[in-house]
Amino acid sequence: MPDGRSRRAAESREARRSQILDRAAPVFASRGYHGASVSDLVTAAGVARGTFYLYFSSKDEIFLALLDDLLRHLRAQVRGVDLRPDAPPILDQLPAIVGRVLTTLLDNRALARIVFREAVALGPAVDQRLAAFHQELHAWLAASLRVGQALGAVRTLDPELTATCLLGSLRGVVQDRVLASDAPVDVPGLTSALLDIAWRGIAAAPGPSATPS
């Protein structure tokens, strides 16, 4: 049937495109964005150069496709806190959100390394995507903090500044503990430590005695 042939052809094209994308990420990770060439990507994908250009017009296009895919996955993991009456407590929901973000980055270590290490030199298109994603995360976190304040779960503070501090801390942890090597990561343990510091701070005990002079 013509429809069946069309469907199979479309599935074959999508499979080939996915193959090229999957094999491109390690090339970018090992050689760097600027060090990787189209020839490297073609060789890694195991396709002819002409086949490569059927799917991607340049190295930049395939990298942007990889980046868009990573950001789409991350957006899917950052879900709002459930405020329904029968929902779990806020503190019980946060570990799942943070854990999903860390797991997504671990599953995409090769590309995440490029983004974190070379982000300032990848060009305007990449800058725009990363800036938009950071703004989304910042707005979501600031809004979540405001909700927490309204519920009495978060003390009085500047939500915008606090969101900036928390995102900066998360970025540092990701760079040092998730992307620095290929070693396994204890996601639940790392998530618990992150939230403990973010939620309780570093003071040994509340009150004036714990306030630096």
C-alpha positions as CSV (number, residue, x, y, z in Angstrom):
1,M,0.0,0.0,0.0
2,P,1.3,3.5,-0.8
3,D,0.5,4.7,2.7
4,G,2.5,1.9,4.2
5,R,5.5,2.6,2.0
6,S,5.3,6.3,2.9
7,R,5.1,5.5,6.6
8,R,8.1,3.1,6.4
9,A,10.1,5.7,4.4
10,A,9.4,8.4,7.0
11,E,10.4,6.0,9.8
12,S,13.6,5.2,8.0
13,R,14.4,8.8,7.6
14,E,13.8,9.5,11.2
15,A,15.9,6.6,12.3
16,R,18.8,7.7,10.1
17,R,18.5,11.3,11.4
18,S,18.5,10.0,15.0
19,Q,21.5,7.8,14.2
20,I,23.5,10.9,13.0
21,L,22.4,12.9,16.1
22,D,23.3,10.1,18.6
23,R,26.8,9.6,17.2
24,A,27.5,13.4,16.9
25,A,27.3,14.1,20.6
26,P,30.4,12.1,21.5
27,V,32.3,13.7,18.7
28,F,31.5,17.2,20.0
29,A,32.3,16.0,23.5
30,S,35.8,14.6,22.6
31,R,36.9,17.2,20.1
32,G,35.0,20.3,21.3
33,Y,32.5,22.3,19.3
34,H,35.2,24.2,17.4
35,G,37.5,21.2,17.0
36,A,34.8,18.9,15.5
37,S,34.4,18.9,11.7
38,V,31.7,17.7,9.4
39,S,34.1,14.9,8.3
40,D,34.4,13.8,11.9
41,L,30.6,13.7,12.2
42,V,30.1,11.9,8.9
43,T,32.7,9.2,9.9
44,A,31.1,8.7,13.4
45,A,27.7,8.4,11.9
46,G,28.8,5.8,9.3
47,V,27.0,7.5,6.5
48,A,28.1,9.1,3.2
49,R,28.7,12.8,3.2
50,G,25.8,13.3,0.8
51,T,23.5,11.4,3.2
52,F,24.6,13.7,6.0
53,Y,23.6,16.8,4.0
54,L,20.2,15.3,3.4
55,Y,19.5,15.8,7.1
56,F,21.8,18.7,8.2
57,S,23.2,21.6,6.2
58,S,26.1,22.2,8.5
59,K,27.9,21.4,11.8
60,D,26.0,24.3,13.4
61,E,22.7,22.9,12.5
62,I,23.3,19.4,14.0
63,F,24.7,21.0,17.2
64,L,21.6,23.2,17.5
65,A,19.4,20.1,17.0
66,L,21.2,18.3,19.8
67,L,20.9,21.4,22.0
68,D,17.2,21.8,21.3
69,D,16.6,18.2,22.2
70,L,18.5,18.5,25.5
71,L,16.6,21.7,26.5
72,R,13.3,20.0,25.6
73,H,14.1,17.1,27.9
74,L,15.1,19.5,30.7
75,R,12.0,21.5,30.3
76,A,9.9,18.4,30.6
77,Q,11.6,17.5,33.9
78,V,11.0,20.9,35.5
79,R,7.4,20.6,36.5
80,G,5.6,22.9,38.9
81,V,4.9,22.0,42.4
82,D,1.5,20.3,42.8
83,L,-0.6,22.5,45.1
84,R,-3.8,20.4,45.2
85,P,-5.1,19.7,48.6
86,D,-4.3,16.0,48.4
87,A,-0.8,16.6,46.9
88,P,2.4,15.5,48.9
89,P,4.1,18.2,50.9
90,I,6.3,20.6,48.9
91,L,9.5,19.3,50.5
92,D,8.5,15.8,49.4
93,Q,8.1,17.0,45.8
94,L,11.3,18.9,45.3
95,P,13.7,15.8,45.4
96,A,11.9,14.3,42.4
97,I,12.2,17.5,40.4
98,V,15.9,18.0,41.1
99,G,16.6,14.3,40.7
100,R,15.0,14.3,37.2
101,V,17.1,17.3,36.1
102,L,20.3,15.7,37.3
103,T,19.4,12.4,35.7
104,T,18.7,14.1,32.4
105,L,22.1,15.8,32.4
106,L,23.8,12.5,33.3
107,D,22.0,10.8,30.3
108,N,23.3,13.6,28.1
109,R,26.7,14.2,29.6
110,A,28.5,14.5,26.2
111,L,26.4,17.5,25.1
112,A,26.0,19.0,28.5
113,R,29.8,19.2,28.8
114,I,30.0,21.3,25.6
115,V,27.3,23.6,26.7
116,F,28.8,24.2,30.2
117,R,32.4,24.5,29.1
118,E,32.2,26.3,25.8
119,A,28.9,28.2,26.1
120,V,30.5,31.6,25.7
121,A,32.0,30.8,22.4
122,L,29.3,28.9,20.5
123,G,27.7,31.7,18.7
124,P,24.5,33.9,18.8
125,A,22.0,31.1,18.1
126,V,23.3,29.0,21.0
127,D,23.5,32.1,23.2
128,Q,19.9,32.9,22.5
129,R,18.7,29.4,23.3
130,L,20.6,29.1,26.5
131,A,19.6,32.6,27.7
132,A,16.0,31.9,27.0
133,F,16.2,28.6,28.9
134,H,18.0,30.3,31.9
135,Q,15.3,32.9,32.0
136,E,12.6,30.3,32.0
137,L,14.3,28.4,34.9
138,H,14.8,31.6,36.8
139,A,11.2,32.7,36.4
140,W,9.9,29.3,37.3
141,L,12.0,29.1,40.5
142,A,11.2,32.7,41.6
143,A,7.5,32.0,41.1
144,S,7.8,28.7,43.1
145,L,9.5,30.6,45.9
146,R,6.6,33.1,45.9
147,V,4.1,30.3,46.2
148,G,6.1,28.8,49.0
149,Q,6.0,32.2,50.8
150,A,2.3,32.4,50.3
151,L,1.9,29.0,51.9
152,G,4.2,29.8,54.8
153,A,6.8,27.3,53.7
154,V,9.4,29.8,52.7
155,R,10.6,32.7,54.8
156,T,10.5,36.3,53.7
157,L,13.3,37.0,51.2
158,D,13.9,38.3,47.7
159,P,12.6,35.6,45.3
160,E,14.6,37.0,42.3
161,L,17.9,37.1,44.2
162,T,17.3,33.8,45.8
163,A,16.5,32.2,42.4
164,T,19.8,33.5,41.1
165,C,21.7,32.1,44.0
166,L,20.1,28.7,43.8
167,L,20.6,28.4,40.0
168,G,24.3,29.4,40.4
169,S,24.8,26.8,43.1
170,L,23.1,24.1,40.9
171,R,25.3,25.0,38.0
172,G,28.4,24.7,40.1
173,V,27.4,21.3,41.4
174,V,26.6,20.1,37.9
175,Q,30.0,21.1,36.6
176,D,32.0,19.7,39.5
177,R,30.0,16.6,40.4
178,V,28.1,15.5,37.3
179,L,30.1,16.6,34.3
180,A,33.7,16.5,35.6
181,S,34.2,12.8,34.9
182,D,32.3,9.7,33.7
183,A,32.2,8.3,37.3
184,P,28.8,7.1,38.5
185,V,26.8,9.7,40.4
186,D,24.6,9.0,43.5
187,V,21.7,11.1,42.2
188,P,19.5,10.6,45.3
189,G,22.4,11.4,47.7
190,L,23.4,14.5,45.7
191,T,19.8,15.7,45.4
192,S,19.4,15.3,49.2
193,A,22.6,17.2,49.9
194,L,21.6,20.0,47.5
195,L,18.2,20.5,49.0
196,D,19.5,20.3,52.5
197,I,21.9,23.2,51.9
198,A,19.3,25.1,49.9
199,W,16.5,24.6,52.5
200,R,18.3,24.7,55.8
201,G,21.5,26.7,55.0
202,I,24.8,26.1,56.7
203,A,24.1,27.4,60.2
204,A,24.6,24.9,63.0
205,A,21.4,26.1,64.8
206,P,18.9,28.9,64.3
207,G,18.9,32.1,66.3
208,P,21.4,34.9,67.0
209,S,24.2,32.6,68.1
210,A,24.4,31.3,64.5
211,T,24.6,34.8,63.0
212,P,28.1,35.9,62.0
213,S,29.2,39.1,63.8
